[in-house]
């Protein structure tokens, strides 16, 4: 089982940039995906519940500011992201009017401004969001296929936390605003802990768009660790990363699987 486990690299502290022009020469949209690493799923389930609550408290605000007020593009959002042992917050946008650099800049401005909004969240608003999160965690499997997928996901990840939803419900009830603010600061604001990977896909000719969107933004390029967009650049960046801690193997599951395999081999030999 240990040999079958997937591992995920952790970003070095700081801001890292991958920039590439769209492959389609007729593409009119530029896009960004901003990956902010939160940590490993090997941590406590409380971190997972807190991540979900934080995203709920910033999703609508990000859409209202960047989509509705600034009209930067139709596709703009924020979501929790998990892949194997990694968990992160993903901010994304696609625009036919704003450059990739400008989209990134406006997301950064939102993150700075939203910190004060988050700290001023009322207890009633927090309780409403907590209740909504608990309701999501309380959603029952709608079919046998859903249950099978959920359980196999736990096995595949070697977590074997089959009562994950029930545990997350309990933990969500206990979350405080201080928990959420601490996660926000650690993920987005603190230079000592922030780990950002910015992926910019630029439309050909985006610099010809009307001001201010034609300006690539005031984010200093020297503030990024730039990843060369080829195989050697990727390998060099990967070499600078460490591996995130992986969830501990479920001992009970591993023992049971070994016993079942041994029993099957014994039965086959008797036949």
C-alpha positions as CSV (number, residue, x, y, z in Angstrom):
1,X,0.0,0.0,0.0
2,X,2.8,2.4,0.8
3,X,4.3,2.0,-2.7
4,X,0.9,2.8,-4.3
5,X,0.5,6.1,-2.4
6,X,0.5,9.4,-4.4
7,X,2.5,12.3,-3.0
8,X,2.2,16.0,-3.7
9,X,4.8,18.7,-3.7
10,X,4.5,21.7,-1.4
11,X,5.2,25.1,-2.9
12,X,8.2,27.0,-1.5
13,X,7.2,30.1,0.6
14,X,6.6,33.1,-1.7
15,X,4.9,33.9,-4.9
16,X,5.6,31.8,-8.1
17,X,4.5,32.6,-11.6
18,X,3.9,30.4,-14.7
19,X,3.0,32.6,-17.7
20,X,2.2,31.3,-21.2
21,X,0.4,32.7,-24.2
22,X,-2.7,30.8,-25.2
23,X,-2.1,28.1,-27.8
24,X,-5.0,29.2,-30.0
25,X,-4.0,32.3,-32.0
26,X,-7.6,33.4,-32.2
27,X,-8.2,33.2,-28.4
28,X,-9.7,36.4,-27.1
29,X,-9.7,35.5,-23.4
30,X,-7.0,35.8,-20.8
31,X,-7.2,33.8,-17.7
32,X,-5.6,33.3,-14.3
33,X,-5.7,30.5,-11.7
34,X,-4.2,31.6,-8.4
35,X,-3.4,28.6,-6.2
36,X,-2.8,29.4,-2.5
37,X,-1.5,26.4,-0.6
38,X,-3.2,25.8,2.7
39,X,-1.4,22.6,3.8
40,X,-1.7,18.9,3.9
41,X,-4.8,16.9,4.4
42,X,-2.7,14.9,6.9
43,X,-3.5,17.7,9.3
44,X,-6.6,17.7,11.4
45,X,-10.1,17.6,10.0
46,X,-10.7,20.8,11.8
47,X,-8.4,22.5,9.2
48,X,-10.6,21.0,6.4
49,X,-13.8,22.4,8.0
50,X,-12.2,25.8,8.6
51,X,-11.1,25.9,4.9
52,X,-14.6,25.3,3.7
53,X,-16.0,28.0,6.1
54,X,-13.5,30.5,4.9
55,X,-14.3,29.9,1.3
56,X,-18.0,30.4,2.0
57,X,-17.3,33.7,3.7
58,X,-15.3,35.1,0.7
59,X,-16.9,33.5,-2.4
60,X,-19.8,35.9,-2.8
61,X,-17.7,39.0,-1.8
62,X,-15.1,38.2,-4.5
63,X,-17.8,37.7,-7.1
64,X,-19.6,40.9,-6.1
65,X,-16.5,43.0,-6.3
66,X,-14.6,41.6,-9.3
67,X,-17.5,40.4,-11.5
68,X,-20.4,42.8,-10.6
69,X,-18.6,46.0,-9.5
70,X,-15.4,45.9,-11.6
71,X,-16.9,43.8,-14.5
72,X,-13.6,42.1,-15.1
73,X,-15.1,39.0,-16.7
74,X,-18.0,36.6,-16.6
75,X,-16.1,33.7,-15.1
76,X,-14.8,34.7,-11.6
77,X,-14.7,32.5,-8.5
78,X,-13.1,31.1,-5.4
79,X,-13.2,27.5,-4.2
80,X,-11.6,25.0,-1.9
81,X,-9.2,22.7,-3.9
82,X,-8.0,19.3,-2.8
83,X,-5.8,16.8,-4.7
84,X,-4.3,13.8,-2.9
85,X,-2.7,15.1,0.2
86,X,-2.8,18.8,-0.8
87,X,-5.5,21.3,0.1
88,X,-5.6,24.9,-1.2
89,X,-7.8,27.8,-2.1
90,X,-8.1,28.5,-5.8
91,X,-9.1,31.9,-7.2
92,X,-9.8,32.0,-10.9
93,X,-11.0,34.4,-13.6
94,X,-11.4,34.5,-17.3
95,X,-11.8,37.8,-19.2
96,X,-11.9,39.1,-22.8
97,X,-11.2,42.6,-21.6
98,X,-8.6,42.4,-18.8
99,X,-5.1,41.1,-19.0
100,X,-3.9,38.2,-16.9
101,X,-1.6,40.5,-14.9
102,X,-4.4,42.9,-14.2
103,X,-6.7,40.1,-13.1
104,X,-4.1,38.9,-10.6
105,X,-3.6,42.5,-9.4
106,X,-7.3,43.0,-8.7
107,X,-7.5,39.6,-6.9
108,X,-4.6,40.8,-4.7
109,X,-6.4,44.1,-4.0
110,X,-9.5,42.2,-3.1
111,X,-7.6,40.0,-0.6
112,X,-6.1,43.0,1.1
113,X,-9.4,44.8,1.4
114,X,-11.4,41.7,2.4
115,X,-9.2,41.1,5.5
116,X,-11.0,44.0,7.3
117,X,-14.4,42.8,6.1
118,X,-13.7,39.3,7.4
119,X,-12.6,40.6,10.8
120,X,-15.8,42.6,11.1
121,X,-18.1,39.6,10.4
122,X,-21.0,39.6,12.8
123,X,-21.7,36.6,15.0
124,X,-25.1,36.2,13.3
125,X,-23.6,36.1,9.9
126,X,-21.0,33.6,11.1
127,X,-23.7,31.4,12.6
128,X,-25.7,31.5,9.4
129,X,-22.6,30.3,7.4
130,X,-21.8,27.7,10.0
131,X,-25.3,26.3,9.8
132,X,-25.1,26.2,6.0
133,X,-21.8,24.4,6.1
134,X,-23.2,21.8,8.6
135,X,-26.1,21.2,6.3
136,X,-23.8,20.5,3.4
137,X,-21.8,18.1,5.5
138,X,-25.0,16.4,6.6
139,X,-26.1,15.7,3.0
140,X,-26.7,11.9,2.8
141,X,-25.5,9.8,-0.1
142,X,-28.1,9.9,-2.8
143,X,-27.4,6.5,-4.2
144,X,-25.3,3.4,-3.6
145,X,-22.9,4.7,-6.3
146,X,-22.4,7.9,-4.3
147,X,-21.6,5.9,-1.2
148,X,-19.3,3.6,-3.1
149,X,-17.4,6.5,-4.6
150,X,-17.0,8.2,-1.2
151,X,-15.7,5.1,0.5
152,X,-13.3,4.2,-2.3
153,X,-12.0,7.7,-2.2
154,X,-11.1,7.2,1.4
155,X,-9.4,3.9,0.6
156,X,-7.5,5.3,-2.4
157,X,-6.2,8.2,-0.3
158,X,-5.3,5.7,2.5
159,X,-7.3,7.9,5.0
160,X,-10.1,5.5,5.8
161,X,-12.1,8.2,7.6
162,X,-15.4,6.8,6.6
163,X,-17.3,9.0,9.1
164,X,-15.6,12.1,7.7
165,X,-18.9,14.0,7.0
166,X,-20.2,13.4,10.6
167,X,-16.9,14.5,12.1
168,X,-16.8,17.6,9.9
169,X,-20.3,18.5,11.1
170,X,-19.2,18.4,14.7
171,X,-16.1,20.4,14.0
172,X,-17.9,23.0,12.0
173,X,-20.1,23.8,15.0
174,X,-17.0,24.6,17.0
175,X,-15.3,27.0,14.5
176,X,-14.9,30.6,15.6
177,X,-14.2,33.8,13.7
178,X,-10.7,33.8,15.1
179,X,-10.0,30.4,13.5
180,X,-11.1,31.7,10.1
181,X,-9.1,34.9,10.3
182,X,-6.0,33.0,11.4
183,X,-6.3,30.8,8.3
184,X,-6.9,33.8,6.0
185,X,-3.9,35.6,7.4
186,X,-1.6,32.5,7.1
187,X,-2.8,31.7,3.6
188,X,-3.0,35.1,1.9
189,X,-1.3,37.8,3.9
190,X,1.7,36.6,5.9
191,X,5.0,36.7,4.0
192,X,6.4,34.0,6.3
193,X,3.7,31.4,5.4
194,X,2.1,32.5,2.1
195,X,2.6,30.0,-0.8
196,X,1.2,31.2,-4.1
197,X,1.3,29.7,-7.6
198,X,0.0,32.1,-10.2
199,X,-0.9,30.7,-13.6
200,X,-1.4,33.3,-16.3
201,X,-2.7,32.4,-19.7
202,X,-2.5,35.5,-21.9
203,X,-4.5,36.0,-25.1
204,X,-2.5,37.0,-28.1
205,X,-2.6,40.8,-28.5
206,X,-3.9,41.5,-25.0
207,X,-1.5,44.4,-24.6
208,X,-3.5,46.2,-27.3
209,X,-6.7,46.4,-25.2
210,X,-8.0,49.7,-23.9
211,X,-6.4,51.1,-20.8
212,X,-6.3,50.2,-18.0
213,X,-6.6,46.6,-19.0
214,X,-3.8,46.8,-21.6
215,X,-1.4,47.5,-18.7
216,X,0.0,44.3,-17.4
217,X,-0.5,45.5,-13.9
218,X,1.7,47.1,-11.2
219,X,2.5,43.8,-9.5
220,X,6.4,43.8,-9.6
221,X,7.7,40.9,-11.8
222,X,10.7,40.7,-9.4
223,X,8.2,39.8,-6.7
224,X,7.6,36.5,-8.4
225,X,9.8,33.4,-8.7
226,X,9.2,32.9,-12.5
227,X,8.9,29.3,-13.7
228,X,10.2,28.8,-17.2
229,X,7.3,27.2,-19.1
230,X,9.2,24.2,-20.5
231,X,10.1,20.7,-19.2
232,X,13.5,21.9,-17.8
233,X,11.9,24.8,-16.0
234,X,9.2,22.6,-14.5
235,X,11.9,20.1,-13.3
236,X,14.0,22.9,-11.8
237,X,10.9,24.2,-9.9
238,X,10.0,20.8,-8.7
239,X,13.5,20.3,-7.4
240,X,13.0,23.4,-5.2
241,X,9.8,21.9,-3.6
242,X,9.4,19.5,-0.7
243,X,6.8,16.8,-0.4
244,X,3.7,17.5,1.7
245,X,3.1,15.1,4.6
246,X,0.9,12.2,3.5
247,X,-2.0,10.9,5.6
248,X,-0.9,8.0,7.8
249,X,-1.9,4.6,6.4
250,X,-5.0,3.2,8.0
251,X,-3.5,0.4,10.0
252,X,-6.8,-1.4,10.5
253,X,-7.5,-1.4,6.8
254,X,-4.0,-2.5,5.9
255,X,-4.2,-5.4,8.4
256,X,-7.6,-6.5,7.2
257,X,-6.5,-6.3,3.6
258,X,-3.4,-8.4,4.4
259,X,-5.5,-11.0,6.3
260,X,-8.1,-11.3,3.4
261,X,-5.3,-11.7,0.9
262,X,-3.6,-14.4,3.0
263,X,-7.0,-16.2,3.4
264,X,-7.6,-16.1,-0.3
265,X,-4.1,-17.5,-1.1
266,X,-4.7,-20.3,1.5
267,X,-8.1,-21.2,0.0
268,X,-6.7,-21.3,-3.5
269,X,-3.8,-23.6,-2.4
270,X,-6.3,-26.0,-0.7
271,X,-8.3,-26.2,-3.9
